[in-house]
Amino acid sequence: MPKSDRYFEIIQMLRHAKSPLRAAQIAETLEVSPRTIYRDIAILQARQIPILGEAGVGYVMRAGYDLPPLNLDATEADAVALGLAMIIRTGDPELWQAARRAARKLHTIAPGTQQLVASSWGTPSDPTAPIVRDAIRTEQALNITYTDGRTIQTTRTIWPLALIYYADNIVLAAWCTLRHAIRHFRLDRMQACTPDAHHFTGHGAALLTQWETHHKAEAVAAATLF
């Protein structure tokens, strides 16, 4: 998590706390060390953020401190809140943690959004998804061991292009160096997935355009937001 996001989270937690929070409590929520929280709070106090307290006692936010609002109408806030809640259905643990942080920010300006929830029942966690998303961002090749629908296992190097989140699984669109073509791979059928030393820098955009033009309709019928 970037420092700026962590600072925001600390402020939000202290603003909504009913009693002083110890550094260890904040650290557990943000998945960092208590020493990091001590350092962050010292920086925030130096920036004139009205945080009161000290190590070993706990911290509180002085009443009246607020952050600039985000302008969303009630329906827009509901849409964002429900979308964030439904991210748990992807089974992507890193995205879910990010969604929780974003939901806390949203609740600051739209408290009623806590009334919209999504069930996580039956959703398996997929630790491969964060690895694949990072590889897409950095245009890094991946080495995978894959078992297809006919139970045939292959080892191949792929260039990841896009992730499709279905209700019951996650599918990766990628350039396959074994087949010299764009292929789709279910993440739950990957027995192994590790970053390769090579990158495909500069080729990702063209391949993604090729996928969107010739393959996307076969894989997913989706409405775009942008």
N, C-alpha and C positions, 0 to 999 in steps of 0.2 A: 504494500500500500504506500503511495507517495506520502511524503511528510505533510503536505498541505491537506490531504484527505484525513490523515490521522489527527491533525490539529482540529479540523472541523468536527470529527467524531468525539474528541475529548470535550470540546465545548458543548456539543449537543448532549452528551451523557451528563455533564455537570448541570446543565440548565434544567434537565428533567428529573434529576435525582431528588428523592424525598429526604435523604440524609447524606452526610458526608461520604464520599467515595474514596476508598484507599487506592493507592497506585496499583496494587496487586489485582484489584477488581477490574480496573480499567484495562490493565495489561492482558488479563485473561480474555476479555471481550474482543480486544483488538489484535490478539495473538502476537504480542511482543513482550519484551521483558519489562519488569517494573522499573529498571534503571532507565530504559528508554522513555517511559512515561514521566519519571522525575525530570529528565532532561527536556522533554516536550513542554511540560508545565512551566518550567523555568523560562523557556523561550516565550511562551504565551504571556506570562506575567511581565516579562521585559517589554513586550509589545503593548502593554497597557490593557490586556484582557483582565477583567476584575475577578481573578480566581483567588480565593482565600483558603488558607490552610497550610499544612506542612507535612513532610514525610513522617510516617508513623501515626499520624492523627487522622488524615483524610482531607479531601478538598471539596469546596463548594463554590458555586458561582454566585456572585453578588446579585441580588434581585434587581431586575430592570434591564439587564443586558440582553440585547436581541441582535439578530442577524438580518441583513437585507432580504426582503421577501421575494419569492418567485411567483410571477403572475400566472396562475392557472385558474380556470373556472372550475366549479364543483365536478362537472362531468369529466373534464380533462384530468383532474386529480384522481378520480375514480379509475379511469382507464389506465393511468400510469401505475397506480397502486396494484390493480389486479394483474397487470402485465408483470410487475416485479414479483408478485406472489406466485405466479404460474411458472416462473423460472425454475422453481424447485422440481417441476415435472420433467425438466431436461435431464436430471441426473448429473449435471455438471457441478461439482462441489465448489469450484472457484467462482463460477458465475453466481451461485446461490449466496456465497458470502458477500459478493459485491452488491447483489440485490438487497440484502439485508441492510447494508450500509446506506444504500440509496433510499430505502424505505424509511429509515430513521430520519433522513433529511426531509423527505416528503411529508412525514407526519408533523414536522415542525410548522408547516404552513397549511396543512389540511388534516387536522386531527381525526376527522371522520373517516379517513381512509383506512383506519385500523379495523373497520367493520367489514372489509373485503378480504377474504382469505382463500387460499387454494390448498387442496389436500395433496399431501406427498405420499399417500398410501400406494404401495405397489411400485414405487419409483426406485430402481436400483441406482446406486452411485456409480459413476463411470470416471475413474481417475485418469483415463486416457485423454479425455476431452481437453483439459487444460494444456497438455503437451501439444495436441494438434492445433489448438487455437494460437498458441505462441509461435508454432512453426509457420502458420499462415501469415501472421503479422510480420515475421522476420524473413519470410521466403526461404525457409530452411527445409532441406529434404528430410524425409523420414524413412527409416528402415522398419519394415513390418513383416510379421509372420501372420498370414491370413488363411482362414478356412472358409471356403465359399459354401453356397447352399447345397452343393453335392458332396460336402465334407472333404474336398480336395484341398490340401494345404500347400501353400507356396510362400516363398520368401522373396520379397521384392523391395525396390526403392521407389518412393513416390514423391511427387511434388504437391503438397496439399493446397487446395484452392478455396474451398468453401465448405461450411458445415450446414447440414440440414437437420433441424431438430424436429423429429416426428414425436407423436404421443408415446410410442413404445420403444424407440431407439434413436440413435444419432447416426447419420450417414455422412461420410466424407466424400466430396468430389475432388479428385486428384488426377494429375498426369502420372500415368504408370510407365516407368522406364522399361519394365519387362514387356509390356504390350505395345509400347509406343503410341498410346492413346489415352484419352480421358476415361476414367473408370470410377465407379462408386463403390465405397467400402463401408460396411457396417462396423461401428466401433466395437460392438460386443462380440464380433467375430475375429478381432485382432488378439492373437495370443501374445504378441510382443509388439511394442512400438517405441522406438528410440530415435533421437535426433541423429542425423547423419552429419559428417564433417562438412559436406558441401551445401552451398546455397544456390538457389535459382534466381538470384537477384536480377530484376529487370524483365523477367519472363512471365511473372505472375499475372500482371494486368491483361496481357494479350490472351493468355490461356483462360483466364476467368471470363473474358468477353466471348471466347470460343464456346465455353461451357454454357454461358447464358443464352447464346444464340442457337446452339444445336442440341444441348443436352438437358437444360434446366427443366423444360416442360415435361420431359420423360420422368424426372425425379420428383418434382414437387409442383403443385398448383398453389401459388402463394401470392397474396396481395402485398405490395410494397408500401412502406410508409413514406418514403422520400422520393 
